[in-house]
Amino acid sequence: MNDEPHTPTERVFLITGASSGIGAATARHACAEGWRVVLAARSQERLEALAEELGGSGRALAVRCDVTDWDDQQRMVSEAMSAFGRVDAAFANAGFGGPRGFLKDTPEHWREMVLTNVYGAALTLRATIPALTDTRGHLLLTSSVAGRRALPGSMYSCTKHAVTAMGEAARQDLQGTGIRVTLIEPGMVDTPFFDNRPTEALKDDDIARAVMYAISQPPHVDVNEVLVRPTAQQG
Ligand SMILES: NC(=O)c1ccc[n+]([C@@H]2O[C@H](COP(=O)([O-])OP(=O)(O)OC[C@H]3O[C@@H](n4cnc5c(N)ncnc54)[C@H](OP(=O)(O)O)[C@@H]3O)[C@@H](O)[C@H]2O)c1
């Protein structure tokens, strides 16, 4: 029996929210370092264009998945297993924000945000933990600086506090499985997350490098949280 760890070229990284911003940048960095990637989001055409850019079906698989839908999440993992036979890292990254002020946003938008940012992340954990158990893999979740300190009137900040708790709850729950858990906590990043794109913000590549740092550590090192602000960000 071969007990050697799998080489990076064999490893598979599943990323939700991969059609844009931090998820797409992470997919590019992971591919450049020899990982195969599973790209999940709702925008099928964008995912397919990215999969093509990253080398096509042997290297990158595009899977349409609405993270709020349990059937989609299960299908995402089963398509990953059919294509590549394993999942070594899973990044629950899909999410979006909304206006601050408890009277500003609509209840319907709150509902979508909570379902996507919190329930969707939990479903990604649930769907990927069996495959990650087999590989003694790595689970990552995108929280935020807004998941470490409350922002005024921000329901988004509430959802990201839930994600921060989810990462620590998962870390404790998965003790003994060999699965490592990392919370990625970005400050302001210049992505389509913002309708009005910020200046003096991080680039999506800056967060992708933080993800790659966490997943490139040796098996006995579990990087639990990485909080990255732009140098110019105060709060
Ligand atoms: N930008 C920032 O300053 C910042 C700071 C801290 C944390 N974050 C977090 O970072 C993560 C990525 O955001 P980003 O900045 O990269 O923004 P982005 O470019 O807008 O990317 C968001 C991604 O989430 C996907 N998504 C949204 N709803 C989804 C759903 N129901 N099902 C599946 N995928 C869904 C989008 O794809 P589709 O629309 O194609 O589905 C897209 O790929 C989010 O969790 C966000 O909260 C961002």
PDBQT file of the ligand as one rigid body, heavy atoms in Angstrom, charges set to zero:
ROOT
HETATM    1  N1  LIG A 301     -15.485  41.887  -1.300  1.00  0.00    +0.000 N 
HETATM    2  C1  LIG A 301     -15.318  42.086   0.006  1.00  0.00    +0.000 C 
HETATM    3  O1  LIG A 301     -14.942  43.193   0.464  1.00  0.00    +0.000 OA
HETATM    4  C2  LIG A 301     -15.543  40.955   0.977  1.00  0.00    +0.000 A 
HETATM    5  C3  LIG A 301     -15.076  41.132   2.295  1.00  0.00    +0.000 A 
HETATM    6  C4  LIG A 301     -15.271  40.118   3.208  1.00  0.00    +0.000 A 
HETATM    7  C5  LIG A 301     -15.909  38.958   2.827  1.00  0.00    +0.000 A 
HETATM    8  N2  LIG A 301     -16.370  38.811   1.545  1.00  0.00    +0.000 N 
HETATM    9  C6  LIG A 301     -17.051  37.563   1.203  1.00  0.00    +0.000 C 
HETATM   10  O2  LIG A 301     -16.310  36.928   0.187  1.00  0.00    +0.000 OA
HETATM   11  C7  LIG A 301     -17.174  36.012  -0.505  1.00  0.00    +0.000 C 
HETATM   12  C8  LIG A 301     -16.980  36.189  -2.006  1.00  0.00    +0.000 C 
HETATM   13  O3  LIG A 301     -17.372  37.509  -2.342  1.00  0.00    +0.000 OA
HETATM   14  P1  LIG A 301     -16.622  38.379  -3.454  1.00  0.00    +0.000 P 
HETATM   15  O4  LIG A 301     -16.119  39.600  -2.799  1.00  0.00    +0.000 OA
HETATM   16  O5  LIG A 301     -15.707  37.536  -4.229  1.00  0.00    +0.000 OA
HETATM   17  O6  LIG A 301     -17.892  38.843  -4.302  1.00  0.00    +0.000 OA
HETATM   18  P2  LIG A 301     -18.429  38.452  -5.771  1.00  0.00    +0.000 P 
HETATM   19  O7  LIG A 301     -17.360  38.723  -6.758  1.00  0.00    +0.000 OA
HETATM   20  O8  LIG A 301     -19.729  39.137  -5.896  1.00  0.00    +0.000 OA
HETATM   21  O9  LIG A 301     -18.639  36.864  -5.685  1.00  0.00    +0.000 OA
HETATM   22  C9  LIG A 301     -19.722  36.298  -5.000  1.00  0.00    +0.000 C 
HETATM   23  C10 LIG A 301     -19.857  34.876  -5.483  1.00  0.00    +0.000 C 
HETATM   24  O10 LIG A 301     -20.916  34.234  -4.751  1.00  0.00    +0.000 OA
HETATM   25  C11 LIG A 301     -21.739  33.555  -5.683  1.00  0.00    +0.000 C 
HETATM   26  N3  LIG A 301     -23.089  33.388  -5.166  1.00  0.00    +0.000 N 
HETATM   27  C12 LIG A 301     -23.926  34.324  -4.667  1.00  0.00    +0.000 A 
HETATM   28  N4  LIG A 301     -25.105  33.751  -4.337  1.00  0.00    +0.000 NA
HETATM   29  C13 LIG A 301     -25.008  32.419  -4.638  1.00  0.00    +0.000 A 
HETATM   30  C14 LIG A 301     -25.873  31.317  -4.543  1.00  0.00    +0.000 A 
HETATM   31  N5  LIG A 301     -27.133  31.422  -4.054  1.00  0.00    +0.000 N 
HETATM   32  N6  LIG A 301     -25.441  30.105  -4.948  1.00  0.00    +0.000 NA
HETATM   33  C15 LIG A 301     -24.187  29.961  -5.442  1.00  0.00    +0.000 A 
HETATM   34  N7  LIG A 301     -23.307  30.967  -5.556  1.00  0.00    +0.000 NA
HETATM   35  C16 LIG A 301     -23.729  32.192  -5.168  1.00  0.00    +0.000 A 
HETATM   36  C17 LIG A 301     -21.681  34.411  -6.941  1.00  0.00    +0.000 C 
HETATM   37  O11 LIG A 301     -21.960  33.620  -8.092  1.00  0.00    +0.000 OA
HETATM   38  P3  LIG A 301     -23.329  33.581  -8.913  1.00  0.00    +0.000 P 
HETATM   39  O12 LIG A 301     -23.955  34.931  -8.839  1.00  0.00    +0.000 OA
HETATM   40  O13 LIG A 301     -22.855  33.162 -10.268  1.00  0.00    +0.000 OA
HETATM   41  O14 LIG A 301     -24.128  32.502  -8.255  1.00  0.00    +0.000 OA
HETATM   42  C18 LIG A 301     -20.208  34.793  -6.955  1.00  0.00    +0.000 C 
HETATM   43  O15 LIG A 301     -19.443  33.774  -7.569  1.00  0.00    +0.000 OA
HETATM   44  C19 LIG A 301     -18.585  36.300  -0.016  1.00  0.00    +0.000 C 
HETATM   45  O16 LIG A 301     -18.941  35.326   0.954  1.00  0.00    +0.000 OA
HETATM   46  C20 LIG A 301     -18.446  37.675   0.645  1.00  0.00    +0.000 C 
HETATM   47  O17 LIG A 301     -19.393  37.858   1.655  1.00  0.00    +0.000 OA
HETATM   48  C21 LIG A 301     -16.202  39.778   0.612  1.00  0.00    +0.000 A 
ENDROOT
TORSDOF 0
